[in-house]
Amino acid sequence: MTRRDRSRAASAETRTNLLALDESALEQFVNDLDWPKFRARQILRWLYRERVRDIERMTDLSKTERARLAAIASIDRLSDCEVRRSSDGTRKFLLRLQDGLVIESVLIPDAARLTLCLSTQVGCTLDCGFCLTGQMGLKRNLTTHEIVEQALTALDRLEPGERLTNIVLMGMGEPLANFDAVAAAIARLTNTGWGLGIPARRITLSTAGLASRLKDVAGLGINLAISLNATTDAQRDRLMPAVNRLHPLAHLLAACRAYPLPPHRRLTFEYVLLAGENDSEQDARRLAKLLNGIRCKINLIPFNPFPGNPYRRPADSDVLRFQTVLRKAGFDVLIRKSKGRDVLGACGQLGELVSPHRS
């Protein structure tokens, strides 16, 4: 062991977490060990393709190399994971982070698709009134490897015959408020050489509407969804006050119209329907006017209740009426199935329950 290695191995706390290194950082790491550059890709394949938790399992490194690596580095995979199973087959994962905070991700089966919903923050920087995560406030951003860790955990727990087909960044947090870590995580999720190899076209990022950051998403090659949920600024001020103060509807929709959509791709607009709040036929007609001329599809999401929240889920007949108005205006409109509601795993239900009267 070299003097540099001994210094790194002085205590377990100083060992380098290999999962925290991107490809270039890992190449520098192996270069510091005087190892050939290809060792970095070997290690990355073990971390992401094989999902190993023990350096000793990296069998294309010699025993001497493994011992040297283990003395100065670690694979700090999270082990504290609670799984809650819904009656509809949805699984919610509660992962405890190194600092004791908990994040949630959800594995959602739907016919031939198996979609994983990832979180990007602990809590959320925004305050959307119909979302449980927004009531938590922001505790901190997730690191790149904490975002990817959710995918590794889900893959570890797939059942025989299951295959992960899609990823949505729609869990706890606002992805565009943690963009650098999210972009780096997507790079690891999509990498076909050593990463998870998930096609970018099967990944969707959902934003509450940080208009100034929309253009940054285009370079990632993934799909973009905008959580709209209102048809007037007054309405959106009530439902999504923080984001609408920064990016009112006119500003947001101008950014959507300017978004550089690739051929054969569409924006997705998500609209949470709240009984008596934004679900009238007049709202549907205003929504059609707002989105006129934008190449898009619309996902309607009937509100998923959670304890302490004043909003109500609309009647199915009102949801269908809203959909009909939009379809007559020429839009492709889907009603999102609410999966995992009995384990608080549906859209808007992720996060810890807190008192609405907390200080």
C-alpha positions as CSV (number, residue, x, y, z in Angstrom):
1,M,0.0,0.0,0.0
2,T,1.4,3.4,-1.0
3,R,1.7,6.3,1.4
4,R,-1.2,8.0,-0.4
5,D,-3.3,4.8,0.1
6,R,-2.4,4.6,3.8
7,S,-3.5,8.2,4.2
8,R,-6.9,7.5,2.6
9,A,-7.4,4.4,4.7
10,A,-6.6,6.1,8.0
11,S,-10.2,5.6,9.0
12,A,-13.4,4.2,7.4
13,E,-14.8,7.7,7.4
14,T,-12.2,8.9,5.0
15,R,-12.7,6.2,2.5
16,T,-14.1,7.3,-0.9
17,N,-17.6,6.3,-1.7
18,L,-17.3,5.0,-5.3
19,L,-21.0,5.7,-5.9
20,A,-20.3,9.4,-5.4
21,L,-17.8,9.5,-8.3
22,D,-18.9,10.1,-11.9
23,E,-16.9,8.6,-14.8
24,S,-14.3,11.3,-15.0
25,A,-13.8,11.4,-11.3
26,L,-13.4,7.7,-11.2
27,E,-10.9,7.8,-14.0
28,Q,-8.9,10.3,-12.0
29,F,-9.2,8.1,-8.9
30,V,-7.8,5.0,-10.7
31,N,-5.1,7.2,-12.3
32,D,-4.0,8.3,-8.8
33,L,-3.6,4.5,-8.1
34,D,-1.4,4.2,-11.2
35,W,-4.0,1.8,-12.7
36,P,-4.9,1.8,-16.4
37,K,-7.9,4.0,-17.4
38,F,-10.1,1.0,-18.3
39,R,-10.2,0.0,-14.6
40,A,-12.7,2.9,-14.1
41,R,-15.2,1.4,-16.6
42,Q,-14.8,-2.0,-15.0
43,I,-15.6,-0.6,-11.6
44,L,-18.6,1.4,-12.9
45,R,-20.0,-1.8,-14.5
46,W,-19.8,-3.5,-11.2
47,L,-21.5,-0.6,-9.4
48,Y,-24.4,-0.1,-11.9
49,R,-24.8,-3.2,-14.1
50,E,-24.1,-5.8,-11.4
51,R,-25.2,-3.6,-8.5
52,V,-22.6,-5.1,-6.2
53,R,-22.3,-3.9,-2.6
54,D,-18.9,-5.5,-1.9
55,I,-15.6,-4.7,-3.6
56,E,-14.5,-8.3,-3.1
57,R,-17.1,-9.3,-5.8
58,M,-15.3,-7.3,-8.5
59,T,-13.7,-10.4,-9.8
60,D,-12.0,-8.9,-12.9
61,L,-9.7,-7.1,-10.5
62,S,-7.0,-9.1,-9.0
63,K,-7.1,-10.0,-5.3
64,T,-4.3,-7.6,-4.6
65,E,-6.2,-4.8,-6.5
66,R,-9.4,-5.5,-4.6
67,A,-7.7,-5.4,-1.3
68,R,-6.0,-2.1,-2.2
69,L,-9.3,-0.6,-3.4
70,A,-11.2,-1.8,-0.3
71,A,-8.6,-0.2,2.0
72,I,-9.3,3.3,0.5
73,A,-12.8,3.1,-1.0
74,S,-16.3,1.8,-0.2
75,I,-19.6,1.1,-1.8
76,D,-22.1,2.9,0.4
77,R,-25.3,1.4,-0.8
78,L,-28.3,2.1,1.5
79,S,-29.6,-0.9,3.3
80,D,-32.5,0.5,5.4
81,C,-35.5,0.1,3.0
82,E,-39.1,-0.4,3.9
83,V,-41.4,-1.7,1.2
84,R,-45.2,-1.0,1.4
85,R,-47.3,-3.0,-1.0
86,S,-50.6,-1.7,-2.4
87,S,-53.6,-3.9,-3.2
88,D,-53.1,-2.9,-6.9
89,G,-49.5,-4.2,-7.0
90,T,-47.8,-0.8,-6.6
91,R,-44.8,-0.9,-4.3
92,K,-43.6,2.1,-2.3
93,F,-40.0,2.1,-1.1
94,L,-39.0,4.2,1.9
95,L,-35.2,4.6,1.9
96,R,-33.4,6.0,4.9
97,L,-30.4,8.1,3.9
98,Q,-27.1,8.3,5.7
99,D,-28.2,11.4,7.7
100,G,-31.4,9.7,8.8
101,L,-33.8,11.5,6.4
102,V,-36.2,9.4,4.5
103,I,-37.1,9.5,0.8
104,E,-39.8,7.6,-1.1
105,S,-39.9,6.1,-4.6
106,V,-42.7,4.1,-6.2
107,L,-42.8,1.1,-8.6
108,I,-46.0,1.2,-10.6
109,P,-47.1,-1.8,-12.7
110,D,-49.5,-1.1,-15.6
111,A,-50.1,-3.8,-18.3
112,A,-46.8,-4.2,-20.1
113,R,-45.1,-1.2,-18.4
114,L,-43.3,-1.1,-15.1
115,T,-42.6,2.5,-14.1
116,L,-40.3,3.7,-11.3
117,C,-41.1,7.1,-9.9
118,L,-38.0,8.8,-8.4
119,S,-37.6,11.6,-5.9
120,T,-35.1,14.4,-6.3
121,Q,-35.3,16.3,-3.0
122,V,-36.1,15.5,0.6
123,G,-39.3,17.5,0.8
124,C,-39.8,20.2,-1.7
125,T,-38.8,23.8,-2.3
126,L,-42.3,24.6,-3.5
127,D,-45.6,24.8,-1.6
128,C,-48.3,23.3,-3.9
129,G,-51.4,23.0,-1.6
130,F,-52.6,19.7,-3.0
131,C,-49.3,17.9,-2.5
132,L,-48.2,16.2,0.7
133,T,-44.5,16.7,-0.2
134,G,-45.0,20.4,-0.4
135,Q,-46.3,20.5,3.2
136,M,-42.9,19.1,4.4
137,G,-40.9,22.1,3.2
138,L,-37.4,21.5,1.7
139,K,-35.0,19.6,3.9
140,R,-32.3,19.2,1.3
141,N,-31.5,18.3,-2.3
142,L,-30.6,14.7,-3.1
143,T,-27.1,14.0,-4.4
144,T,-26.7,12.3,-7.8
145,H,-26.0,8.9,-6.2
146,E,-29.0,9.2,-3.9
147,I,-31.2,9.6,-6.9
148,V,-29.7,6.7,-8.7
149,E,-29.7,4.6,-5.5
150,Q,-33.5,4.6,-5.7
151,A,-33.3,2.8,-9.1
152,L,-30.7,0.4,-7.9
153,T,-32.9,-0.5,-4.9
154,A,-35.9,-1.1,-7.1
155,L,-33.9,-3.2,-9.5
156,D,-32.6,-5.3,-6.6
157,R,-36.2,-6.0,-5.6
158,L,-37.8,-6.9,-8.9
159,E,-39.7,-10.1,-8.9
160,P,-39.2,-13.0,-11.4
161,G,-40.3,-11.9,-14.9
162,E,-40.4,-8.2,-14.1
163,R,-38.4,-5.7,-16.1
164,L,-38.2,-2.0,-15.5
165,T,-39.5,-0.1,-18.6
166,N,-39.9,3.5,-17.6
167,I,-38.6,6.1,-15.2
168,V,-40.5,9.3,-14.1
169,L,-38.9,12.0,-12.0
170,M,-42.2,12.9,-10.4
171,G,-41.6,11.9,-6.8
172,M,-40.7,14.1,-3.8
173,G,-39.2,17.4,-4.8
174,E,-38.9,19.8,-7.8
175,P,-36.3,18.3,-10.2
176,L,-35.4,21.6,-11.8
177,A,-34.5,23.0,-8.4
178,N,-31.8,20.3,-8.2
179,F,-30.9,20.2,-11.9
180,D,-27.2,19.5,-11.8
181,A,-27.7,16.3,-9.7
182,V,-30.7,15.3,-11.7
183,A,-28.8,15.7,-15.0
184,A,-25.9,13.7,-13.7
185,A,-28.2,10.9,-12.4
186,I,-29.9,10.7,-15.9
187,A,-26.4,10.3,-17.4
188,R,-25.9,7.2,-15.2
189,L,-29.4,5.9,-15.8
190,T,-29.1,6.1,-19.6
191,N,-25.4,5.1,-20.1
192,T,-25.3,2.0,-22.3
193,G,-21.6,1.1,-21.6
194,W,-21.7,0.7,-17.8
195,G,-24.9,2.4,-16.6
196,L,-28.4,1.1,-16.4
197,G,-29.0,1.5,-20.1
198,I,-32.5,2.9,-19.8
199,P,-33.4,4.7,-23.1
200,A,-33.8,8.5,-22.6
201,R,-37.1,8.4,-24.5
202,R,-38.5,6.2,-21.6
203,I,-37.6,8.8,-18.9
204,T,-39.9,11.7,-18.1
205,L,-39.1,14.7,-15.9
206,S,-42.0,16.6,-14.4
207,T,-41.7,20.2,-13.2
208,A,-44.2,22.4,-11.4
209,G,-43.2,25.1,-14.0
210,L,-39.7,26.6,-13.4
211,A,-39.9,28.3,-16.8
212,S,-36.3,29.6,-16.9
213,R,-35.0,26.0,-16.5
214,L,-37.1,24.3,-19.2
215,K,-34.5,24.8,-21.9
216,D,-31.9,22.9,-19.8
217,V,-34.0,19.8,-20.1
218,A,-33.9,19.7,-23.9
219,G,-30.2,18.6,-23.9
220,L,-30.9,15.5,-21.8
221,G,-33.0,13.8,-24.5
222,I,-35.8,12.9,-22.1
223,N,-39.5,13.7,-22.1
224,L,-40.8,16.9,-20.3
225,A,-44.0,17.2,-18.3
226,I,-45.4,20.4,-16.9
227,S,-47.7,20.3,-13.9
228,L,-50.1,23.1,-14.8
229,N,-53.2,22.6,-12.6
230,A,-54.8,25.9,-13.2
231,T,-56.2,28.1,-16.0
232,T,-55.8,31.6,-14.4
233,D,-53.1,33.2,-12.4
234,A,-55.5,33.9,-9.5
235,Q,-56.3,30.2,-9.4
236,R,-52.7,29.1,-9.7
237,D,-51.7,31.6,-7.0
238,R,-54.0,29.8,-4.6
239,L,-52.9,26.3,-5.6
240,M,-49.2,26.8,-6.4
241,P,-48.3,30.2,-4.9
242,A,-44.4,29.9,-4.8
243,V,-43.9,28.8,-8.4
244,N,-46.6,31.1,-9.8
245,R,-45.0,34.1,-8.2
246,L,-41.8,33.3,-10.0
247,H,-43.3,32.1,-13.3
248,P,-46.9,33.2,-13.9
249,L,-48.9,31.4,-16.6
250,A,-48.0,33.7,-19.5
251,H,-44.3,33.4,-18.7
252,L,-44.5,29.6,-18.3
253,L,-46.6,29.0,-21.5
254,A,-44.2,31.2,-23.5
255,A,-41.3,29.0,-22.3
256,C,-43.3,25.9,-23.3
257,R,-44.0,27.3,-26.8
258,A,-40.3,28.1,-27.2
259,Y,-39.2,24.6,-26.0
260,P,-37.2,22.9,-28.8
261,L,-39.3,19.7,-29.2
262,P,-37.6,17.0,-31.3
263,P,-39.7,15.6,-34.1
264,H,-42.4,13.1,-33.1
265,R,-42.2,14.3,-29.4
266,R,-44.8,16.1,-27.4
267,L,-44.9,18.1,-24.2
268,T,-47.1,16.6,-21.5
269,F,-49.3,18.9,-19.4
270,E,-50.4,17.4,-16.1
271,Y,-53.6,18.8,-14.5
272,V,-54.6,17.7,-11.0
273,L,-58.4,18.0,-10.8
274,L,-59.7,19.3,-7.5
275,A,-63.5,19.2,-6.9
276,G,-65.0,22.7,-7.1
277,E,-61.7,24.4,-7.5
278,N,-60.4,23.8,-11.1
279,D,-62.6,21.1,-12.6
280,S,-65.4,23.1,-14.3
281,E,-66.3,23.0,-18.0
282,Q,-65.2,26.7,-18.1
283,D,-61.8,25.6,-16.7
284,A,-61.6,23.0,-19.4
285,R,-62.4,25.5,-22.2
286,R,-59.8,28.0,-20.7
287,L,-57.2,25.2,-20.6
288,A,-57.8,24.4,-24.3
289,K,-57.3,28.0,-25.2
290,L,-54.1,28.3,-23.2
291,L,-52.6,25.2,-24.9
292,N,-53.8,25.9,-28.4
293,G,-51.0,25.4,-30.9
294,I,-48.6,23.6,-28.5
295,R,-47.7,20.0,-29.6
296,C,-48.8,18.2,-26.5
297,K,-50.9,15.7,-24.7
298,I,-52.8,16.2,-21.4
299,N,-52.8,13.9,-18.4
300,L,-55.7,14.5,-16.1
301,I,-55.0,13.4,-12.5
302,P,-58.0,13.3,-10.1
303,F,-56.8,14.5,-6.7
304,N,-55.5,11.8,-4.4
305,P,-56.6,12.7,-0.9
306,F,-54.3,12.5,2.2
307,P,-55.1,13.2,5.8
308,G,-55.4,16.8,6.8
309,N,-55.8,18.2,3.3
310,P,-58.9,20.3,2.5
311,Y,-59.2,19.4,-1.2
312,R,-61.6,16.8,-2.5
313,R,-61.4,14.3,-5.4
314,P,-63.9,15.2,-8.1
315,A,-66.7,12.8,-9.2
316,D,-65.8,10.5,-12.1
317,S,-68.6,12.1,-14.1
318,D,-66.9,15.5,-13.7
319,V,-63.6,14.1,-14.7
320,L,-65.1,12.6,-17.9
321,R,-66.9,15.9,-18.7
322,F,-63.6,17.8,-18.4
323,Q,-61.9,15.2,-20.7
324,T,-64.7,15.5,-23.2
325,V,-64.4,19.3,-23.5
326,L,-60.7,19.0,-24.2
327,R,-61.0,16.1,-26.7
328,K,-63.6,18.1,-28.6
329,A,-61.0,20.9,-28.8
330,G,-58.7,18.4,-30.5
331,F,-56.4,17.4,-27.6
332,D,-55.1,13.9,-26.8
333,V,-56.3,13.6,-23.2
334,L,-55.7,10.7,-20.8
335,I,-57.1,10.2,-17.3
336,R,-54.2,9.0,-15.1
337,K,-55.0,5.9,-13.0
338,S,-54.4,6.5,-9.3
339,K,-52.2,3.6,-8.2
340,G,-51.0,3.0,-4.7
341,R,-53.5,5.2,-3.0
342,D,-53.9,2.8,-0.1
343,V,-50.2,3.1,0.8
344,L,-50.0,6.8,0.1
345,G,-48.0,6.1,-3.0
346,A,-50.1,7.9,-5.6
347,C,-49.4,11.3,-7.2
348,G,-49.2,14.0,-4.6
349,Q,-49.2,11.5,-1.6
350,L,-45.4,11.1,-1.1
351,G,-43.8,12.4,2.1
352,E,-44.2,12.5,5.8
353,L,-47.6,13.5,7.3
354,V,-47.3,16.8,9.2
355,S,-49.8,18.9,11.0
356,P,-51.3,21.6,8.8
357,H,-51.0,23.9,11.9
358,R,-47.3,23.4,12.4
359,S,-45.2,26.5,13.1
